[in-house]
Amino acid sequence: MKFCTVAGCKKVSELKSGLCQMHNWRLVVHGDVNYVPYKPTLCLLRGCNNKHKGHGLCQKHLVRKRRGLPMFGVLRTLHPKRYKLITKPQHPLAMKNGRVYVHRMVLYDEVEGSRLPCFWCGAPLEWKVNLHVDHRNHDRHNNSPTNLVPSCNSCNAGRMLIGSIKRVSIYTRRS
C-alpha cells in the first residue's frame, strides 16, 4: 500500500501521481495540494477565538445573546428560575455528573436521609423515587432548612397554578 506523498497526510494513494484523491483534486482544480477551500471563521467578539456557530458568534456567545445575558465575564448571579447546583460526587443524591441540587442536599442532610411524609397531604415519600423538595416561600435561592419541606409531585406542582387553592400543611390543620 502506498500512502499520499503530501506531508502529514496518512490517506492511501491509489493514483499514479502518488497523491490521495483529496490532494489530487486540490492540485487539479486549484493548482495547489495545500489549498484549503474555506477558512473557518471565528466569533466576531474581540478576544474570543472559538469558531462561529451562527450570526457570527460562537456557541457560548450565541446562547448568551438569545438569553439576554452579558457577553463577557463570569455570570455571578443565578437566574431566578434556576436552582443552585453544587459539585459533590460522593453525596447520595448526586447525579451522574457528580452535581447535586443544593435544596435537595440541605433537606437530605437535615433529616439524615430518612423517609418522610408529604408536608402538604401526608402521602409517604421516598428519596430518589417520588420526593420533591418544596420551597415554602417560593424563593428558589432560599435554601435554609426552615424554608424547605418534602412534597409529593401533585402538591409541589399544584402550589404554583393560577387559581389553585391555598395549600395548608397537614401539620397546621391539626392544631
N, C-alpha and C positions, 0 to 999 in steps of 0.2 A: 504494500500500500504506500502510495506517495502522498505527502502532505503538501499543502499550499506553501509556496515559496515566500509569501509576504511574512515579514517578521511579526510574531505574536499570534498568527492565525494557526489554529490547530485543526482546521477542516481538511477533509480528504480531497485531493486533487484528482479529478478524472479527465482533465483536459490535457492536451499536448503542451500547452503553454506553461504548465506547472502551477496554475492558479486554480483556486476553488471557483465555483460558479459565481459567488457574490463578487469577488475581486475581479474576475474576468468581465463581468457585466459592468462594473465601475470603470474598467480600463476601456472597454468598447464604447460605452455611452459618454463618459465624462473625460476620458483621456488620462485618468489618474487612478491608481489602485487604492489610494488612501482617501479618495473623495468621500465626504460624509454628506448624504443627501439633505440632512436638516440639522440645524443646531438646536439643542434643547434650550428653550427659553427659560429664564429664571423669574422668580417672583419680582414684581415691579417695586416692591417696597425696599428702600435702601437698607442695606445690611443683611438682607435675607438671601441666602444662596440656595434655596430649595427650588426644585422645578415647579413651574406654574401648573396649576390644575385647571383653572377656569377664571375668566375675567382678568387674566394676568397675575393672579395671586396663587400662592401655594395652598395646599390643603388647610394648613393651620390658619392662615390669614383669611382664607375664603370662609371658613366656618365662623371665625370671629366677626367678619363683616356681616354675615347673614344673621347672627345673633345680636348684633348691635354692641359688641364688646370692643374695648380698646385694642388696636392692632399690635402694640408693643407692650412689654412689661409683663410681670407675673400678675395673674389675677389674684389679688389678695382677699377679695370679698367673695363669698359664696353666693351664687344665685339664690334668690328667695324661695324658689320652687325645688331646690335640690337639698338632699340630706348630706350631712357631713360623713365622710369616709376616712378611715384610718387603716394603715397597713399593720396588721398583726397576724401573721400566718399561723401562729400557734394557738390562737383563740378558737374555742369550739364552734363559734358561729362564722368563722372566716370562710369566704367564698374560695373558689379555685384559684383566683389571682392573689389570695392572701389578704384581701381587704375586708373590713367589717364596717357596717353602718354603726356610727357612734351611739345612736339612741338605742339600738338593739343590744350593743355591748354593755352599756350602762345599766339597763334593766336586768340583763342576764347576770351581771356581776352583783347587782343589788340583791336579787332573790336567789343567788347561787345556783342558777340553772334548774330550779325545781319546776314542776308542773303547776300551772296557775289556772284559775277560772277567769273568764272574760269579766273585765271590770264593769261593763255595762249590762250584760244579760246573764252572766254566771255560767255560760257554757264552758265545758272543760277544754283547755288548750294545751298544746304541746309544742315545744321549741322545734323549729325546722319542719313542722308539719302544717299547723294552722294558726300559729300565734303571730299576731301583728302587734307592733308597739305603737300606741296612740299617744299623741301629744295633747294633753288636756286643753292647753290654751291655743292650739293650732299654730304655734310658732315652731317650725321645723328645726330651728337653730338653738332652741332652749332645751338642752338635754339634761337638765337637773333631774335627779331621781324622783322628786316630788311632782314633776310635770309628766312623767312617763307612766303609762298604765298598760297592762296587757289587754288586748282586744281581739275579738273574732273578726273575720273578714266583713260580715254584713254590718256589724256595729261600727267598725272603722270606716267603711265606705259610706255608710248612711249618715254619718255625722256631718258631712260636707254638702249634702244635697240641698238645693234651694227648696224651701218649704217643708223640710223634714221636721219631724217632731224633735223637740229638745230632749236629748237623752239624759237620763238621770241614772247615776250608778246604783246598782243593787244594794250597795253598802249604805247609801244615804237614804234609801227608801225605808229601810228597817228602823231607822231612828225616829 
